[in-house]
Amino acid sequence: CKREYIAYYLSSKVKDLQAEQRKLMAENNRAEVESMKRKIKAEMDRVRAEIETGNTKM
């Protein structure tokens, strides 16, 4: 579980998506923020699946 959280912070795609989400939140664009949350969750799920199967490519 701990490796999972570390991997989230090391994943460049997750970091990029979170930075884009912060920008959208600053612009107060709610629909795009919700869409970005779904993209971030999907990427985190992908990272978790990689860790669980042992296929880490970060």
PDB file of N, CA, C, O and CB in Angstrom:
ATOM      1  N   CYS A   1       0.828  -1.185   0.000  1.00  0.00           N
ATOM      2  CA  CYS A   1       0.000   0.000   0.000  1.00  0.00           C
ATOM      3  C   CYS A   1       0.878   1.257   0.000  1.00  0.00           C
ATOM      4  O   CYS A   1       0.597   2.210  -0.727  1.00  0.00           O
ATOM      5  CB  CYS A   1      -0.945  -0.006   1.212  1.00  0.00           C
ATOM      6  N   LYS A   2       1.925   1.257   0.805  1.00  0.00           N
ATOM      7  CA  LYS A   2       2.801   2.419   0.876  1.00  0.00           C
ATOM      8  C   LYS A   2       3.514   2.644  -0.463  1.00  0.00           C
ATOM      9  O   LYS A   2       3.676   3.783  -0.902  1.00  0.00           O
ATOM     10  CB  LYS A   2       3.830   2.243   2.008  1.00  0.00           C
ATOM     11  N   ARG A   3       3.939   1.543  -1.109  1.00  0.00           N
ATOM     12  CA  ARG A   3       4.597   1.664  -2.413  1.00  0.00           C
ATOM     13  C   ARG A   3       3.657   2.287  -3.433  1.00  0.00           C
ATOM     14  O   ARG A   3       4.088   3.023  -4.321  1.00  0.00           O
ATOM     15  CB  ARG A   3       5.078   0.290  -2.908  1.00  0.00           C
ATOM     16  N   GLU A   4       2.378   1.988  -3.301  1.00  0.00           N
ATOM     17  CA  GLU A   4       1.367   2.513  -4.206  1.00  0.00           C
ATOM     18  C   GLU A   4       1.336   4.040  -4.137  1.00  0.00           C
ATOM     19  O   GLU A   4       1.350   4.708  -5.171  1.00  0.00           O
ATOM     20  CB  GLU A   4      -0.016   1.930  -3.868  1.00  0.00           C
ATOM     21  N   TYR A   5       1.294   4.591  -2.926  1.00  0.00           N
ATOM     22  CA  TYR A   5       1.240   6.039  -2.769  1.00  0.00           C
ATOM     23  C   TYR A   5       2.521   6.698  -3.257  1.00  0.00           C
ATOM     24  O   TYR A   5       2.469   7.768  -3.864  1.00  0.00           O
ATOM     25  CB  TYR A   5       0.989   6.403  -1.314  1.00  0.00           C
ATOM     26  N   ILE A   6       3.652   6.090  -3.006  1.00  0.00           N
ATOM     27  CA  ILE A   6       4.917   6.639  -3.493  1.00  0.00           C
ATOM     28  C   ILE A   6       4.916   6.652  -5.009  1.00  0.00           C
ATOM     29  O   ILE A   6       5.366   7.619  -5.623  1.00  0.00           O
ATOM     30  CB  ILE A   6       6.118   5.827  -2.959  1.00  0.00           C
ATOM     31  N   ALA A   7       4.417   5.591  -5.615  1.00  0.00           N
ATOM     32  CA  ALA A   7       4.365   5.512  -7.072  1.00  0.00           C
ATOM     33  C   ALA A   7       3.485   6.614  -7.649  1.00  0.00           C
ATOM     34  O   ALA A   7       3.795   7.152  -8.712  1.00  0.00           O
ATOM     35  CB  ALA A   7       3.849   4.140  -7.514  1.00  0.00           C
ATOM     36  N   TYR A   8       2.391   6.962  -6.968  1.00  0.00           N
ATOM     37  CA  TYR A   8       1.533   8.039  -7.454  1.00  0.00           C
ATOM     38  C   TYR A   8       2.319   9.343  -7.548  1.00  0.00           C
ATOM     39  O   TYR A   8       2.187  10.085  -8.521  1.00  0.00           O
ATOM     40  CB  TYR A   8       0.311   8.215  -6.534  1.00  0.00           C
ATOM     41  N   TYR A   9       3.133   9.616  -6.535  1.00  0.00           N
ATOM     42  CA  TYR A   9       3.881  10.865  -6.522  1.00  0.00           C
ATOM     43  C   TYR A   9       5.056  10.841  -7.491  1.00  0.00           C
ATOM     44  O   TYR A   9       5.531  11.898  -7.906  1.00  0.00           O
ATOM     45  CB  TYR A   9       4.376  11.155  -5.125  1.00  0.00           C
ATOM     46  N   LEU A  10       5.529   9.665  -7.856  1.00  0.00           N
ATOM     47  CA  LEU A  10       6.632   9.556  -8.800  1.00  0.00           C
ATOM     48  C   LEU A  10       6.154   9.492 -10.244  1.00  0.00           C
ATOM     49  O   LEU A  10       6.945   9.712 -11.161  1.00  0.00           O
ATOM     50  CB  LEU A  10       7.462   8.338  -8.483  1.00  0.00           C
ATOM     51  N   SER A  11       4.892   9.199 -10.463  1.00  0.00           N
ATOM     52  CA  SER A  11       4.349   9.088 -11.817  1.00  0.00           C
ATOM     53  C   SER A  11       4.246  10.476 -12.440  1.00  0.00           C
ATOM     54  O   SER A  11       3.509  11.331 -11.947  1.00  0.00           O
ATOM     55  CB  SER A  11       2.961   8.391 -11.803  1.00  0.00           C
ATOM     56  N   SER A  12       4.984  10.696 -13.521  1.00  0.00           N
ATOM     57  CA  SER A  12       4.970  12.013 -14.157  1.00  0.00           C
ATOM     58  C   SER A  12       3.600  12.326 -14.749  1.00  0.00           C
ATOM     59  O   SER A  12       3.181  13.484 -14.751  1.00  0.00           O
ATOM     60  CB  SER A  12       6.042  12.089 -15.247  1.00  0.00           C
ATOM     61  N   LYS A  13       2.900  11.320 -15.248  1.00  0.00           N
ATOM     62  CA  LYS A  13       1.578  11.575 -15.822  1.00  0.00           C
ATOM     63  C   LYS A  13       0.595  12.006 -14.742  1.00  0.00           C
ATOM     64  O   LYS A  13      -0.202  12.917 -14.964  1.00  0.00           O
ATOM     65  CB  LYS A  13       1.054  10.326 -16.546  1.00  0.00           C
ATOM     66  N   VAL A  14       0.639  11.363 -13.573  1.00  0.00           N
ATOM     67  CA  VAL A  14      -0.247  11.761 -12.472  1.00  0.00           C
ATOM     68  C   VAL A  14       0.079  13.188 -12.057  1.00  0.00           C
ATOM     69  O   VAL A  14      -0.829  13.989 -11.838  1.00  0.00           O
ATOM     70  CB  VAL A  14      -0.109  10.791 -11.259  1.00  0.00           C
ATOM     71  N   LYS A  15       1.366  13.518 -11.946  1.00  0.00           N
ATOM     72  CA  LYS A  15       1.758  14.881 -11.559  1.00  0.00           C
ATOM     73  C   LYS A  15       1.262  15.901 -12.580  1.00  0.00           C
ATOM     74  O   LYS A  15       0.756  16.959 -12.204  1.00  0.00           O
ATOM     75  CB  LYS A  15       3.289  14.983 -11.414  1.00  0.00           C
ATOM     76  N   ASP A  16       1.404  15.592 -13.872  1.00  0.00           N
ATOM     77  CA  ASP A  16       0.945  16.508 -14.914  1.00  0.00           C
ATOM     78  C   ASP A  16      -0.565  16.706 -14.859  1.00  0.00           C
ATOM     79  O   ASP A  16      -1.054  17.829 -14.987  1.00  0.00           O
ATOM     80  CB  ASP A  16       1.351  15.988 -16.290  1.00  0.00           C
ATOM     81  N   LEU A  17      -1.303  15.613 -14.669  1.00  0.00           N
ATOM     82  CA  LEU A  17      -2.759  15.717 -14.582  1.00  0.00           C
ATOM     83  C   LEU A  17      -3.183  16.525 -13.362  1.00  0.00           C
ATOM     84  O   LEU A  17      -4.126  17.312 -13.442  1.00  0.00           O
ATOM     85  CB  LEU A  17      -3.390  14.324 -14.533  1.00  0.00           C
ATOM     86  N   GLN A  18      -2.498  16.342 -12.234  1.00  0.00           N
ATOM     87  CA  GLN A  18      -2.843  17.097 -11.030  1.00  0.00           C
ATOM     88  C   GLN A  18      -2.526  18.580 -11.201  1.00  0.00           C
ATOM     89  O   GLN A  18      -3.267  19.429 -10.704  1.00  0.00           O
ATOM     90  CB  GLN A  18      -2.095  16.537  -9.815  1.00  0.00           C
ATOM     91  N   ALA A  19      -1.440  18.904 -11.893  1.00  0.00           N
ATOM     92  CA  ALA A  19      -1.106  20.308 -12.148  1.00  0.00           C
ATOM     93  C   ALA A  19      -2.171  20.950 -13.031  1.00  0.00           C
ATOM     94  O   ALA A  19      -2.574  22.089 -12.799  1.00  0.00           O
ATOM     95  CB  ALA A  19       0.287  20.430 -12.812  1.00  0.00           C
ATOM     96  N   GLU A  20      -2.619  20.219 -14.035  1.00  0.00           N
ATOM     97  CA  GLU A  20      -3.674  20.732 -14.904  1.00  0.00           C
ATOM     98  C   GLU A  20      -4.972  20.918 -14.123  1.00  0.00           C
ATOM     99  O   GLU A  20      -5.706  21.878 -14.358  1.00  0.00           O
ATOM    100  CB  GLU A  20      -3.899  19.785 -16.092  1.00  0.00           C
ATOM    101  N   GLN A  21      -5.254  20.004 -13.197  1.00  0.00           N
ATOM    102  CA  GLN A  21      -6.457  20.121 -12.371  1.00  0.00           C
ATOM    103  C   GLN A  21      -6.381  21.373 -11.497  1.00  0.00           C
ATOM    104  O   GLN A  21      -7.369  22.095 -11.368  1.00  0.00           O
ATOM    105  CB  GLN A  21      -6.639  18.862 -11.491  1.00  0.00           C
ATOM    106  N   ARG A  22      -5.218  21.637 -10.897  1.00  0.00           N
ATOM    107  CA  ARG A  22      -5.069  22.845 -10.067  1.00  0.00           C
ATOM    108  C   ARG A  22      -5.313  24.103 -10.898  1.00  0.00           C
ATOM    109  O   ARG A  22      -5.938  25.050 -10.423  1.00  0.00           O
ATOM    110  CB  ARG A  22      -3.661  22.897  -9.428  1.00  0.00           C
ATOM    111  N   LYS A  23      -4.824  24.113 -12.131  1.00  0.00           N
ATOM    112  CA  LYS A  23      -5.018  25.260 -13.017  1.00  0.00           C
ATOM    113  C   LYS A  23      -6.506  25.454 -13.310  1.00  0.00           C
ATOM    114  O   LYS A  23      -7.010  26.576 -13.269  1.00  0.00           O
ATOM    115  CB  LYS A  23      -4.227  25.071 -14.336  1.00  0.00           C
ATOM    116  N   LEU A  24      -7.204  24.360 -13.605  1.00  0.00           N
ATOM    117  CA  LEU A  24      -8.636  24.449 -13.882  1.00  0.00           C
ATOM    118  C   LEU A  24      -9.404  24.921 -12.656  1.00  0.00           C
ATOM    119  O   LEU A  24     -10.359  25.688 -12.779  1.00  0.00           O
ATOM    120  CB  LEU A  24      -9.174  23.097 -14.348  1.00  0.00           C
ATOM    121  N   MET A  25      -8.997  24.472 -11.479  1.00  0.00           N
ATOM    122  CA  MET A  25      -9.669  24.898 -10.247  1.00  0.00           C
ATOM    123  C   MET A  25      -9.476  26.393 -10.030  1.00  0.00           C
ATOM    124  O   MET A  25     -10.386  27.076  -9.561  1.00  0.00           O
ATOM    125  CB  MET A  25      -9.136  24.109  -9.032  1.00  0.00           C
ATOM    126  N   ALA A  26      -8.297  26.902 -10.367  1.00  0.00           N
ATOM    127  CA  ALA A  26      -8.037  28.332 -10.223  1.00  0.00           C
ATOM    128  C   ALA A  26      -8.922  29.135 -11.173  1.00  0.00           C
ATOM    129  O   ALA A  26      -9.331  30.253 -10.863  1.00  0.00           O
ATOM    130  CB  ALA A  26      -6.550  28.641 -10.488  1.00  0.00           C
ATOM    131  N   GLU A  27      -9.212  28.549 -12.331  1.00  0.00           N
ATOM    132  CA  GLU A  27     -10.078  29.219 -13.307  1.00  0.00           C
ATOM    133  C   GLU A  27     -11.557  29.000 -12.989  1.00  0.00           C
ATOM    134  O   GLU A  27     -12.430  29.566 -13.647  1.00  0.00           O
ATOM    135  CB  GLU A  27      -9.770  28.716 -14.723  1.00  0.00           C
ATOM    136  N   ASN A  28     -11.832  28.179 -11.980  1.00  0.00           N
ATOM    137  CA  ASN A  28     -13.192  27.879 -11.523  1.00  0.00           C
ATOM    138  C   ASN A  28     -14.036  27.242 -12.627  1.00  0.00           C
ATOM    139  O   ASN A  28     -15.196  27.605 -12.821  1.00  0.00           O
ATOM    140  CB  ASN A  28     -13.871  29.153 -11.023  1.00  0.00           C
ATOM    141  N   ASN A  29     -13.443  26.291 -13.347  1.00  0.00           N
ATOM    142  CA  ASN A  29     -14.147  25.590 -14.414  1.00  0.00           C
ATOM    143  C   ASN A  29     -14.542  24.209 -13.902  1.00  0.00           C
ATOM    144  O   ASN A  29     -13.799  23.243 -14.076  1.00  0.00           O
ATOM    145  CB  ASN A  29     -13.264  25.483 -15.702  1.00  0.00           C
ATOM    146  N   ARG A  30     -15.699  24.117 -13.278  1.00  0.00           N
ATOM    147  CA  ARG A  30     -16.128  22.916 -12.548  1.00  0.00           C
ATOM    148  C   ARG A  30     -16.258  21.668 -13.429  1.00  0.00           C
ATOM    149  O   ARG A  30     -15.832  20.588 -13.018  1.00  0.00           O
ATOM    150  CB  ARG A  30     -17.448  23.183 -11.879  1.00  0.00           C
ATOM    151  N   ALA A  31     -16.827  21.789 -14.609  1.00  0.00           N
ATOM    152  CA  ALA A  31     -17.031  20.622 -15.477  1.00  0.00           C
ATOM    153  C   ALA A  31     -15.693  20.009 -15.879  1.00  0.00           C
ATOM    154  O   ALA A  31     -15.538  18.787 -15.882  1.00  0.00           O
ATOM    155  CB  ALA A  31     -17.832  21.015 -16.736  1.00  0.00           C
ATOM    156  N   GLU A  32     -14.740  20.852 -16.214  1.00  0.00           N
ATOM    157  CA  GLU A  32     -13.425  20.343 -16.607  1.00  0.00           C
ATOM    158  C   GLU A  32     -12.675  19.763 -15.413  1.00  0.00           C
ATOM    159  O   GLU A  32     -11.918  18.805 -15.572  1.00  0.00           O
ATOM    160  CB  GLU A  32     -12.597  21.455 -17.253  1.00  0.00           C
ATOM    161  N   VAL A  33     -12.871  20.323 -14.225  1.00  0.00           N
ATOM    162  CA  VAL A  33     -12.240  19.792 -13.015  1.00  0.00           C
ATOM    163  C   VAL A  33     -12.753  18.379 -12.751  1.00  0.00           C
ATOM    164  O   VAL A  33     -11.965  17.489 -12.430  1.00  0.00           O
ATOM    165  CB  VAL A  33     -12.520  20.712 -11.792  1.00  0.00           C
ATOM    166  N   GLU A  34     -14.048  18.163 -12.882  1.00  0.00           N
ATOM    167  CA  GLU A  34     -14.621  16.827 -12.676  1.00  0.00           C
ATOM    168  C   GLU A  34     -14.069  15.839 -13.695  1.00  0.00           C
ATOM    169  O   GLU A  34     -13.772  14.694 -13.355  1.00  0.00           O
ATOM    170  CB  GLU A  34     -16.156  16.876 -12.766  1.00  0.00           C
ATOM    171  N   SER A  35     -13.931  16.275 -14.930  1.00  0.00           N
ATOM    172  CA  SER A  35     -13.356  15.424 -15.974  1.00  0.00           C
ATOM    173  C   SER A  35     -11.910  15.082 -15.641  1.00  0.00           C
ATOM    174  O   SER A  35     -11.471  13.949 -15.841  1.00  0.00           O
ATOM    175  CB  SER A  35     -13.438  16.118 -17.349  1.00  0.00           C
ATOM    176  N   MET A  36     -11.180  16.057 -15.137  1.00  0.00           N
ATOM    177  CA  MET A  36      -9.775  15.838 -14.783  1.00  0.00           C
ATOM    178  C   MET A  36      -9.664  14.865 -13.615  1.00  0.00           C
ATOM    179  O   MET A  36      -8.750  14.042 -13.579  1.00  0.00           O
ATOM    180  CB  MET A  36      -9.087  17.174 -14.432  1.00  0.00           C
ATOM    181  N   LYS A  37     -10.584  14.951 -12.663  1.00  0.00           N
ATOM    182  CA  LYS A  37     -10.577  14.015 -11.533  1.00  0.00           C
ATOM    183  C   LYS A  37     -10.721  12.581 -12.032  1.00  0.00           C
ATOM    184  O   LYS A  37     -10.056  11.675 -11.529  1.00  0.00           O
ATOM    185  CB  LYS A  37     -11.712  14.351 -10.538  1.00  0.00           C
ATOM    186  N   ARG A  38     -11.592  12.375 -13.024  1.00  0.00           N
ATOM    187  CA  ARG A  38     -11.767  11.032 -13.580  1.00  0.00           C
ATOM    188  C   ARG A  38     -10.495  10.559 -14.276  1.00  0.00           C
ATOM    189  O   ARG A  38     -10.136   9.387 -14.168  1.00  0.00           O
ATOM    190  CB  ARG A  38     -12.947  11.008 -14.564  1.00  0.00           C
ATOM    191  N   LYS A  39      -9.807  11.452 -14.990  1.00  0.00           N
ATOM    192  CA  LYS A  39      -8.550  11.092 -15.664  1.00  0.00           C
ATOM    193  C   LYS A  39      -7.479  10.723 -14.643  1.00  0.00           C
ATOM    194  O   LYS A  39      -6.742   9.757 -14.837  1.00  0.00           O
ATOM    195  CB  LYS A  39      -8.057  12.256 -16.553  1.00  0.00           C
ATOM    196  N   ILE A  40      -7.390  11.491 -13.555  1.00  0.00           N
ATOM    197  CA  ILE A  40      -6.397  11.224 -12.508  1.00  0.00           C
ATOM    198  C   ILE A  40      -6.690   9.883 -11.855  1.00  0.00           C
ATOM    199  O   ILE A  40      -5.772   9.095 -11.626  1.00  0.00           O
ATOM    200  CB  ILE A  40      -6.392  12.354 -11.446  1.00  0.00           C
ATOM    201  N   LYS A  41      -7.952   9.612 -11.551  1.00  0.00           N
ATOM    202  CA  LYS A  41      -8.308   8.329 -10.943  1.00  0.00           C
ATOM    203  C   LYS A  41      -7.946   7.175 -11.869  1.00  0.00           C
ATOM    204  O   LYS A  41      -7.426   6.155 -11.415  1.00  0.00           O
ATOM    205  CB  LYS A  41      -9.807   8.288 -10.607  1.00  0.00           C
ATOM    206  N   ALA A  42      -8.215   7.327 -13.154  1.00  0.00           N
ATOM    207  CA  ALA A  42      -7.890   6.264 -14.115  1.00  0.00           C
ATOM    208  C   ALA A  42      -6.386   6.019 -14.158  1.00  0.00           C
ATOM    209  O   ALA A  42      -5.947   4.870 -14.218  1.00  0.00           O
ATOM    210  CB  ALA A  42      -8.408   6.626 -15.523  1.00  0.00           C
ATOM    211  N   GLU A  43      -5.598   7.080 -14.127  1.00  0.00           N
ATOM    212  CA  GLU A  43      -4.139   6.925 -14.158  1.00  0.00           C
ATOM    213  C   GLU A  43      -3.640   6.295 -12.864  1.00  0.00           C
ATOM    214  O   GLU A  43      -2.740   5.455 -12.896  1.00  0.00           O
ATOM    215  CB  GLU A  43      -3.453   8.286 -14.384  1.00  0.00           C
ATOM    216  N   MET A  44      -4.210   6.685 -11.725  1.00  0.00           N
ATOM    217  CA  MET A  44      -3.810   6.085 -10.451  1.00  0.00           C
ATOM    218  C   MET A  44      -4.181   4.603 -10.410  1.00  0.00           C
ATOM    219  O   MET A  44      -3.432   3.786  -9.873  1.00  0.00           O
ATOM    220  CB  MET A  44      -4.469   6.830  -9.274  1.00  0.00           C
ATOM    221  N   ASP A  45      -5.330   4.262 -10.974  1.00  0.00           N
ATOM    222  CA  ASP A  45      -5.718   2.848 -11.053  1.00  0.00           C
ATOM    223  C   ASP A  45      -4.727   2.069 -11.913  1.00  0.00           C
ATOM    224  O   ASP A  45      -4.381   0.933 -11.590  1.00  0.00           O
ATOM    225  CB  ASP A  45      -7.146   2.707 -11.625  1.00  0.00           C
ATOM    226  N   ARG A  46      -4.270   2.681 -13.012  1.00  0.00           N
ATOM    227  CA  ARG A  46      -3.292   2.039 -13.884  1.00  0.00           C
ATOM    228  C   ARG A  46      -1.979   1.821 -13.140  1.00  0.00           C
ATOM    229  O   ARG A  46      -1.365   0.760 -13.253  1.00  0.00           O
ATOM    230  CB  ARG A  46      -3.056   2.885 -15.148  1.00  0.00           C
ATOM    231  N   VAL A  47      -1.549   2.830 -12.376  1.00  0.00           N
ATOM    232  CA  VAL A  47      -0.315   2.719 -11.592  1.00  0.00           C
ATOM    233  C   VAL A  47      -0.461   1.614 -10.551  1.00  0.00           C
ATOM    234  O   VAL A  47       0.453   0.809 -10.371  1.00  0.00           O
ATOM    235  CB  VAL A  47       0.027   4.069 -10.906  1.00  0.00           C
ATOM    236  N   ARG A  48      -1.605   1.568  -9.864  1.00  0.00           N
ATOM    237  CA  ARG A  48      -1.839   0.536  -8.860  1.00  0.00           C
ATOM    238  C   ARG A  48      -1.796  -0.860  -9.492  1.00  0.00           C
ATOM    239  O   ARG A  48      -1.224  -1.786  -8.917  1.00  0.00           O
ATOM    240  CB  ARG A  48      -3.192   0.766  -8.163  1.00  0.00           C
ATOM    241  N   ALA A  49      -2.399  -1.007 -10.668  1.00  0.00           N
ATOM    242  CA  ALA A  49      -2.395  -2.300 -11.355  1.00  0.00           C
ATOM    243  C   ALA A  49      -0.973  -2.711 -11.727  1.00  0.00           C
ATOM    244  O   ALA A  49      -0.621  -3.886 -11.627  1.00  0.00           O
ATOM    245  CB  ALA A  49      -3.277  -2.245 -12.615  1.00  0.00           C
ATOM    246  N   GLU A  50      -0.155  -1.748 -12.155  1.00  0.00           N
ATOM    247  CA  GLU A  50       1.244  -2.045 -12.485  1.00  0.00           C
ATOM    248  C   GLU A  50       1.994  -2.536 -11.258  1.00  0.00           C
ATOM    249  O   GLU A  50       2.774  -3.486 -11.338  1.00  0.00           O
ATOM    250  CB  GLU A  50       1.940  -0.802 -13.066  1.00  0.00           C
ATOM    251  N   ILE A  51       1.759  -1.890 -10.125  1.00  0.00           N
ATOM    252  CA  ILE A  51       2.447  -2.276  -8.890  1.00  0.00           C
ATOM    253  C   ILE A  51       2.009  -3.674  -8.465  1.00  0.00           C
ATOM    254  O   ILE A  51       2.833  -4.502  -8.076  1.00  0.00           O
ATOM    255  CB  ILE A  51       2.164  -1.254  -7.760  1.00  0.00           C
ATOM    256  N   GLU A  52       0.720  -3.924  -8.542  1.00  0.00           N
ATOM    257  CA  GLU A  52       0.205  -5.227  -8.118  1.00  0.00           C
ATOM    258  C   GLU A  52       0.713  -6.363  -8.992  1.00  0.00           C
ATOM    259  O   GLU A  52       0.903  -7.480  -8.510  1.00  0.00           O
ATOM    260  CB  GLU A  52      -1.306  -5.216  -8.132  1.00  0.00           C
ATOM    261  N   THR A  53       0.934  -6.086 -10.279  1.00  0.00           N
ATOM    262  CA  THR A  53       1.426  -7.132 -11.180  1.00  0.00           C
ATOM    263  C   THR A  53       2.941  -7.131 -11.285  1.00  0.00           C
ATOM    264  O   THR A  53       3.525  -8.050 -11.859  1.00  0.00           O
ATOM    265  CB  THR A  53       0.822  -6.961 -12.560  1.00  0.00           C
ATOM    266  N   GLY A  54       3.582  -6.107 -10.734  1.00  0.00           N
ATOM    267  CA  GLY A  54       5.040  -6.038 -10.763  1.00  0.00           C
ATOM    268  C   GLY A  54       5.599  -5.451 -12.043  1.00  0.00           C
ATOM    269  O   GLY A  54       6.793  -5.587 -12.310  1.00  0.00           O
ATOM    270  N   ASN A  55       4.768  -4.805 -12.838  1.00  0.00           N
ATOM    271  CA  ASN A  55       5.210  -4.200 -14.097  1.00  0.00           C
ATOM    272  C   ASN A  55       5.365  -2.693 -13.938  1.00  0.00           C
ATOM    273  O   ASN A  55       4.608  -1.936 -14.545  1.00  0.00           O
ATOM    274  CB  ASN A  55       4.215  -4.517 -15.230  1.00  0.00           C
ATOM    275  N   THR A  56       6.315  -2.245 -13.149  1.00  0.00           N
ATOM    276  CA  THR A  56       6.495  -0.808 -12.951  1.00  0.00           C
ATOM    277  C   THR A  56       7.404  -0.267 -14.033  1.00  0.00           C
ATOM    278  O   THR A  56       8.503  -0.774 -14.256  1.00  0.00           O
ATOM    279  CB  THR A  56       7.074  -0.505 -11.549  1.00  0.00           C
ATOM    280  N   LYS A  57       6.920   0.794 -14.715  1.00  0.00           N
ATOM    281  CA  LYS A  57       7.672   1.395 -15.818  1.00  0.00           C
ATOM    282  C   LYS A  57       7.798   2.901 -15.640  1.00  0.00           C
ATOM    283  O   LYS A  57       7.788   3.631 -16.631  1.00  0.00           O
ATOM    284  CB  LYS A  57       7.001   1.081 -17.157  1.00  0.00           C
ATOM    285  N   MET A  58       7.914   3.382 -14.426  1.00  0.00           N
ATOM    286  CA  MET A  58       7.963   4.821 -14.219  1.00  0.00           C
ATOM    287  C   MET A  58       9.344   5.251 -14.407  1.00  0.00           C
ATOM    288  O   MET A  58       9.643   6.439 -14.283  1.00  0.00           O
ATOM    289  CB  MET A  58       7.454   5.235 -12.853  1.00  0.00           C
TER     290      MET A  58
END
